[in-house]
Amino acid sequence: MSDYILEMQQITKEFPGVKALDNVNFQVRRGEIHCLIGENGAGKSTLMKVLSGVYHYGSYTGNIVYNGEIQQFKSIADSEEKGIAIIYQELALVPEMSIYENIFFGHEILKGRNIDWNETIVRAKEALDKVRLYVDPSMKVKNLGVGNQQLVEIAKALSKDVKLLILDEPTASLNEDDSENLLKLIKELKQHGVSCIMISHRLKEIIEIADTITVLRDGSTVCSLDVRENRITEAEIIRHMVGREIEDIYPKRKKKEFGETCMEIRNWTVEDPVKGKEILHNININVKKGEIIGIQGLMGAGRTEFAMSIFGNPTGYKITGGEILLNGEKVSFKRPKDAIRKGVAYVSEDRKGNGLVLIQDIKYNISIANLEELQEGVSLNENEEINIANSYKQSINIKAPSIMQKVGNLSGGNQQKVQLAKWMFVKPKVLILDEPTRGIDVGAKYEIYTLMNQLVEEGMSIIMISSELPEVLGMSDRIYVMSAGEIAGELTAEEADENKVMAMAVRS
């Protein structure tokens, strides 16, 4: 029997105007953890969709050899039947259904013509035990945290007797504890003979967990690195990914000269009327002109709730105290439109759900927040709209055939650039960035960091919320640490380090 459970040979996949994969070769050994990496748009997810049958046989050229046999998967069901399971970054669970219903959804256990619910619950409990999730299988999935929902997805895969498990950005939306737990589980699955392909942009965890690393760039295989035999560094991985050296992932600013205080939040207190409790208490922060403020804290600390509540409060929180001052003037935002008109913009952490209109093109998404700028009487100046969209596409390097490309077809990094372009067109004085580099590759991160530095050098102020502590330390001029809905402390860039920030973040 071959050492390889999977060999993908000369895989080529084309879309109208784009060659997504160009003669890609990819091999996975039995019982190994194989990390597939590359910049956004490199072809990683496309390759896995070919493997799993999302892109059916005949829509690509090349061969898939699995367990020594050439496969012709016409659907996901065909690949699952062979023991291949894929878990996407956006989890495919039904929130209103129970855990056991989700685990066996689509491959129900039958007794005659009816579902055997007793056996379903027993088998679901066995699958949950394998992933060390000790909860009541009858609990609704919506009542689980994101980390535990990820475990339910893996339990679902294990219930199908999976031999090759594909994980697409499994830790992108998890906190550090949940990420560490998931990586331990993947290592345990390896010990039980499950081969794993993991796509991730987190280089530190790749080096920790991978047996082999394959790098894709521009739809082609660049190299495969054997981590078991050779020590691999982040710098080496980055060089293969982007085709050049990135000496400092956090680019230095040419100058750090701050003006007067641009925005100040005083004694900000907020209640969640649904939960019936206070979620933010007496928050005080300020940001100067040309400054990047970092907001750090563990998941659940209230960072996004704070950002949403000051940006016109679209979620309907109850503001019970506090005030917002812009350039010393007290302002009130009853809706996001009020905030935008006063020069405050918010880049959502959920670019697909709240930040972009995925079924619309790049041009539409860039102009949507500032149509007044394009208005001529009762119509829009479409030529100017095209010129502006093309200008942003070029200036911030949005990789797409044209501005008429639908945003839903772009990679995560390019979607994030479109979201940034949308708010740059508004020309805000204060830009709130909520998880600005979540789920994007190191090359796109560097471009966004460079853009952030450019914006503050031009006089904009930035409030950056991030779960990545190195990012906060690397990009911020000052850092506010949140814990349990309060400001636990403030640090300058010079005095901040990981230990000090985490000590504040875990303060009860």
ABEGO torsion letter per residue (X at the ends): XBABABBBBGBBBBBBGBBABBGBBBBBBBGBBBBBBEBBGAGAAAAAAAAAGABBBGABBEBBBBGGBBBBBABAAAAAAAGBBBBBABBBBBAABBAAAAAABGBBBBBEABBBAAAAAAAAAAAAAAAGBBBBAABBAAABBAAAAAAAAAAAAAAAGBABBBBBGAAAABBAAAAAAAAAAAAAAAAAGBBBBBBBABAAAAAAABABBBBBBGGBBABBBBAAABBBBAAAAAAAAAGBBBABABBBBABBBBBBBABBBBGBBBBBAAAGBBABBGBBBBBBBGBBBBBBEBBGAGAAAAAAAABGGAAGBBBABEBBBBGGBBBBBABAAAAAAAGBBBBBABAAAAABBAABBAAAAAAAAAAAAABBEABBBAAAAAAAAAAAAAAAGBBBABAABBAAABBAAAAAAAAAAAAAAAGBABBBBBGAABGBBAAAAAAAAAAAAAAAAAGBBBBBBBABAAAAAAABABBBBBBGGBBAEBBBAAABBAAAAAAAAABX
